[in-house]
């Protein structure tokens, strides 16, 4: 009986130890479940809130543009991304995801914290918090404070590739060589190591035309091979803070009298070349040629005080819509359209007619609308 009693006491002791261990394990499991529930709440809240920050706006600020084909497709620098509500899919990389932060990380190749800082830089505190709602405002703000400011880093210049780029721009696109030389001497056009033409985007001058302005981005145009369609904005470009532009006519010290808005840098150069041809030399008044491809990036504060604004848009539905949208914002606007599809095609056609030796009057009759 004494032995049995001791055995029973030992068994009860072991059972008590097991019970204590089980209670400890149960407590640990409960804590882990609570942690998982918090994490689940975080990601659910994040997914819900990401829908409030339209991915189309995020894609546009990332340098992508609406594709001509495909209702929800966006393209730029070789990427073709389909956007459907809060989901996206990159056909080129064969990879998809969801939400603004995920899209920024994919396109920019940055990490989570950098993407939060990028959203703050482009959309401000409110937009950034909409995309990071699962974080507290303090946590998200702390990330922004700790992450370095997003500075645009221009593509590296490669002078050995310049001749090939110049050949493309003069021979294939018909642009005057002296225009390219002037742009290159100012650092507003150069070749990168991939043989892309790099058109730099700068802040607009606030005072004197010669005022030094900050480079905020760049537009790339591929020139290698036949039928090269590679084009888009360099990573980090701030589309609402800088533009490709140059002035012609009058004197450098003259006050700006006119701005001609074109869709792309090449169209701006084409319009300028046609203007010089029409006047048999430089335009008599100081004129700025400005590349703007969307009303969202229109520098309204700068343009509202310009006496004359001309929108030289493409001869298609998109061009007509853009011209009308800008005219509603700037009443002093006039709209000019080429007879061909765009102004570079118009320049090439004009050059072809000029080379045939036809009378000037006949050549002018075959040109697009005068601006």
DAGIDA-V543219 format. One record per residue. N is the residue number from 0. RES is the residue in three letters. PSI is psi as a letter, one per 40 degrees, with the letter a starting at -180 (* if undefined). D_CENTER is the distance of its C-alpha to the mean C-alpha in Angstrom with 1 decimal. Layout:
BEGIN
n | res | psi | d_center
N | RES | PSI | D_CENTER
N | RES | PSI | D_CENTER
END
This chain:
BEGIN
n | res | psi | d_center
0 | UNK | d | 88.6
1 | UNK | d | 87.5
2 | UNK | d | 85.4
3 | UNK | d | 83.8
4 | UNK | d | 83.1
5 | UNK | d | 81.4
6 | UNK | d | 79.4
7 | UNK | d | 78.2
8 | UNK | d | 77.2
9 | UNK | d | 75.1
10 | UNK | d | 73.5
11 | UNK | d | 72.6
12 | UNK | d | 71.2
13 | UNK | d | 69.0
14 | UNK | d | 67.9
15 | UNK | d | 67.0
16 | UNK | d | 65.0
17 | UNK | d | 63.1
18 | UNK | d | 62.6
19 | UNK | d | 61.1
20 | UNK | d | 58.8
21 | UNK | d | 57.8
22 | UNK | d | 57.1
23 | UNK | d | 55.0
24 | UNK | d | 53.1
25 | UNK | d | 52.7
26 | UNK | d | 51.4
27 | UNK | d | 48.8
28 | UNK | d | 47.8
29 | UNK | d | 47.4
30 | UNK | d | 45.2
31 | UNK | d | 43.0
32 | UNK | d | 42.8
33 | UNK | d | 41.8
34 | UNK | d | 39.0
35 | UNK | d | 37.8
36 | UNK | d | 37.9
37 | UNK | d | 35.8
38 | UNK | d | 33.2
39 | UNK | d | 33.3
40 | UNK | d | 32.9
41 | UNK | d | 29.9
42 | UNK | d | 28.0
43 | UNK | d | 29.2
44 | UNK | d | 28.0
45 | UNK | d | 24.6
46 | UNK | d | 24.2
47 | UNK | d | 25.5
48 | UNK | d | 23.3
49 | UNK | d | 20.0
50 | UNK | d | 20.7
51 | UNK | e | 20.5
52 | UNK | h | 16.8
53 | UNK | h | 15.3
54 | UNK | d | 13.2
55 | UNK | d | 11.5
56 | UNK | d | 10.1
57 | UNK | d | 9.3
58 | UNK | d | 7.6
59 | UNK | d | 5.4
60 | UNK | d | 4.7
61 | UNK | e | 4.6
62 | UNK | e | 2.0
63 | UNK | i | 5.4
64 | UNK | i | 7.6
65 | UNK | h | 11.2
66 | UNK | i | 13.6
67 | UNK | d | 16.6
68 | UNK | i | 18.9
69 | UNK | h | 19.2
70 | UNK | d | 19.0
71 | UNK | f | 16.9
72 | UNK | i | 14.9
73 | UNK | i | 11.2
74 | UNK | i | 10.3
75 | UNK | h | 8.4
76 | UNK | f | 10.3
77 | UNK | e | 13.4
78 | UNK | i | 12.6
79 | UNK | h | 13.9
80 | UNK | h | 13.9
81 | UNK | h | 16.2
82 | UNK | h | 16.0
83 | UNK | h | 19.4
84 | UNK | b | 19.9
85 | UNK | e | 19.4
86 | UNK | i | 19.5
87 | UNK | i | 17.1
88 | UNK | h | 18.1
89 | UNK | h | 16.6
90 | UNK | d | 18.9
91 | UNK | d | 18.1
92 | UNK | e | 19.0
93 | UNK | f | 21.5
94 | UNK | i | 20.6
95 | UNK | i | 20.0
96 | UNK | a | 19.9
97 | UNK | i | 19.7
98 | UNK | i | 18.0
99 | UNK | d | 15.0
100 | UNK | d | 16.2
101 | UNK | d | 17.0
102 | UNK | d | 13.6
103 | UNK | d | 12.0
104 | UNK | d | 14.9
105 | UNK | d | 14.6
106 | UNK | d | 11.0
107 | UNK | e | 11.2
108 | UNK | f | 14.9
109 | UNK | i | 16.1
110 | UNK | a | 19.1
111 | UNK | d | 19.9
112 | UNK | d | 20.4
113 | UNK | d | 17.3
114 | UNK | d | 15.3
115 | UNK | d | 17.4
116 | UNK | d | 16.7
117 | UNK | d | 12.9
118 | UNK | d | 13.4
119 | UNK | d | 15.8
120 | UNK | d | 13.5
121 | UNK | d | 10.9
122 | UNK | e | 13.6
123 | UNK | a | 16.7
124 | UNK | d | 20.0
125 | UNK | d | 20.5
126 | UNK | d | 17.4
127 | UNK | d | 17.9
128 | UNK | d | 21.6
129 | UNK | d | 21.0
130 | UNK | e | 19.3
131 | UNK | f | 22.1
132 | UNK | d | 25.1
133 | UNK | d | 27.4
134 | UNK | i | 27.3
135 | UNK | i | 29.2
136 | UNK | d | 27.5
137 | UNK | d | 29.3
138 | UNK | d | 28.0
139 | UNK | d | 24.3
140 | UNK | d | 24.7
141 | UNK | d | 26.5
142 | UNK | d | 23.7
143 | UNK | d | 21.3
144 | UNK | d | 24.2
145 | UNK | d | 24.9
146 | UNK | h | 21.4
147 | UNK | i | 20.3
148 | UNK | i | 17.7
149 | UNK | h | 14.2
150 | UNK | h | 14.2
151 | UNK | h | 11.9
152 | UNK | h | 13.9
153 | UNK | i | 13.7
154 | UNK | i | 14.7
155 | UNK | h | 18.5
156 | UNK | i | 20.3
157 | UNK | g | 22.9
158 | UNK | d | 25.4
159 | UNK | d | 27.3
160 | UNK | e | 24.5
161 | UNK | d | 24.3
162 | UNK | d | 27.2
163 | UNK | d | 25.7
164 | UNK | d | 22.4
165 | UNK | d | 24.5
166 | UNK | d | 26.7
167 | UNK | d | 23.9
168 | UNK | d | 22.6
169 | UNK | d | 26.2
170 | UNK | d | 28.0
171 | UNK | d | 25.6
172 | UNK | e | 23.5
173 | UNK | f | 26.4
174 | UNK | i | 24.8
175 | UNK | h | 27.4
176 | UNK | d | 27.9
177 | UNK | d | 28.8
178 | UNK | d | 25.4
179 | UNK | d | 23.7
180 | UNK | d | 26.3
181 | UNK | d | 25.7
182 | UNK | d | 21.9
183 | UNK | d | 22.7
184 | UNK | d | 25.4
185 | UNK | e | 23.1
186 | UNK | e | 20.6
187 | UNK | e | 17.9
188 | UNK | h | 18.1
189 | UNK | i | 19.3
190 | UNK | i | 19.5
191 | UNK | a | 18.4
192 | UNK | e | 20.8
193 | UNK | e | 19.4
194 | UNK | f | 20.2
195 | UNK | i | 16.7
196 | UNK | h | 16.5
197 | UNK | h | 14.2
198 | UNK | h | 13.4
199 | UNK | i | 12.9
200 | UNK | h | 11.3
201 | UNK | i | 13.9
202 | UNK | i | 15.2
203 | UNK | i | 17.5
204 | UNK | h | 21.2
205 | UNK | d | 23.1
206 | UNK | b | 26.5
207 | UNK | i | 27.7
208 | UNK | d | 25.6
209 | UNK | e | 26.4
210 | UNK | h | 25.1
211 | UNK | h | 23.0
212 | UNK | i | 19.4
213 | UNK | h | 17.0
214 | UNK | h | 14.2
215 | UNK | e | 11.0
216 | UNK | a | 8.6
217 | UNK | i | 9.2
218 | UNK | h | 8.8
219 | UNK | h | 11.1
220 | UNK | h | 13.8
221 | UNK | i | 16.4
222 | UNK | e | 19.9
223 | UNK | h | 22.2
224 | UNK | i | 24.6
225 | UNK | i | 25.3
226 | UNK | f | 22.9
227 | UNK | h | 19.9
228 | UNK | e | 16.9
229 | UNK | h | 14.5
230 | UNK | i | 11.3
231 | UNK | a | 7.5
232 | UNK | h | 5.2
233 | UNK | i | 7.5
234 | UNK | h | 7.6
235 | UNK | e | 7.8
236 | UNK | h | 5.8
237 | UNK | g | 6.6
238 | UNK | e | 5.5
239 | UNK | e | 8.9
240 | UNK | e | 11.0
241 | UNK | i | 10.9
242 | UNK | i | 11.3
243 | UNK | h | 13.1
244 | UNK | i | 16.6
245 | UNK | i | 20.3
246 | UNK | i | 23.7
247 | UNK | i | 26.7
248 | UNK | i | 30.2
249 | UNK | a | 32.7
250 | UNK | i | 33.1
251 | UNK | d | 30.5
252 | UNK | e | 32.2
253 | UNK | i | 32.2
254 | UNK | i | 30.4
255 | UNK | h | 27.4
256 | UNK | d | 28.8
257 | UNK | i | 26.1
258 | UNK | h | 22.4
259 | UNK | h | 21.3
260 | UNK | h | 17.9
261 | UNK | i | 16.6
262 | UNK | d | 13.8
263 | UNK | i | 12.9
264 | UNK | d | 14.4
265 | UNK | d | 17.1
266 | UNK | d | 18.1
267 | UNK | d | 18.3
268 | UNK | d | 20.6
269 | UNK | d | 22.5
270 | UNK | d | 23.2
271 | UNK | d | 24.4
272 | UNK | d | 26.7
273 | UNK | d | 28.1
274 | UNK | d | 28.8
275 | UNK | d | 30.6
276 | UNK | d | 32.6
277 | UNK | d | 33.6
278 | UNK | e | 34.9
279 | UNK | f | 36.4
280 | UNK | a | 34.6
281 | UNK | i | 32.2
282 | UNK | i | 31.7
283 | UNK | d | 34.3
284 | UNK | i | 31.9
285 | UNK | h | 29.0
286 | UNK | h | 25.9
287 | UNK | h | 22.2
288 | UNK | h | 19.9
289 | UNK | h | 16.4
290 | UNK | h | 13.3
291 | UNK | h | 11.6
292 | UNK | e | 10.4
293 | UNK | i | 10.7
294 | UNK | d | 13.4
295 | UNK | d | 11.2
296 | UNK | e | 9.9
297 | UNK | h | 13.5
298 | UNK | g | 15.3
299 | UNK | d | 18.4
300 | UNK | d | 20.4
301 | UNK | d | 20.4
302 | UNK | d | 21.1
303 | UNK | d | 23.8
304 | UNK | e | 26.4
305 | UNK | h | 25.8
306 | UNK | d | 28.9
307 | UNK | h | 27.4
308 | UNK | h | 24.0
309 | UNK | h | 23.5
310 | UNK | h | 20.8
311 | UNK | g | 21.2
312 | UNK | i | 19.5
313 | UNK | i | 20.1
314 | UNK | g | 23.4
315 | UNK | i | 22.5
316 | UNK | d | 22.1
317 | UNK | d | 18.3
318 | UNK | d | 19.0
319 | UNK | d | 22.0
320 | UNK | d | 20.3
321 | UNK | d | 17.6
322 | UNK | d | 20.4
323 | UNK | d | 22.5
324 | UNK | d | 20.0
325 | UNK | d | 19.5
326 | UNK | d | 23.3
327 | UNK | d | 23.9
328 | UNK | d | 21.9
329 | UNK | g | 23.5
330 | UNK | d | 27.1
331 | UNK | e | 27.6
332 | UNK | h | 25.2
333 | UNK | i | 26.6
334 | UNK | h | 25.0
335 | UNK | h | 25.6
336 | UNK | i | 25.1
337 | UNK | i | 26.2
338 | UNK | d | 29.1
339 | UNK | a | 27.2
340 | UNK | d | 23.9
341 | UNK | i | 21.7
342 | UNK | d | 22.4
343 | UNK | d | 22.2
344 | UNK | d | 24.8
345 | UNK | d | 26.7
346 | UNK | d | 26.9
347 | UNK | d | 28.1
348 | UNK | d | 30.7
349 | UNK | d | 31.9
350 | UNK | d | 32.3
351 | UNK | d | 34.2
352 | UNK | d | 36.5
353 | UNK | d | 37.0
354 | UNK | e | 38.1
355 | UNK | e | 40.7
356 | UNK | e | 42.5
357 | UNK | i | 42.5
358 | UNK | i | 43.6
359 | UNK | d | 40.8
360 | UNK | d | 41.6
361 | UNK | d | 41.1
362 | UNK | d | 37.8
363 | UNK | d | 36.6
364 | UNK | d | 37.8
365 | UNK | e | 35.5
366 | UNK | i | 32.4
367 | UNK | a | 29.9
368 | UNK | h | 30.1
369 | UNK | i | 30.7
370 | UNK | * | 28.4
END
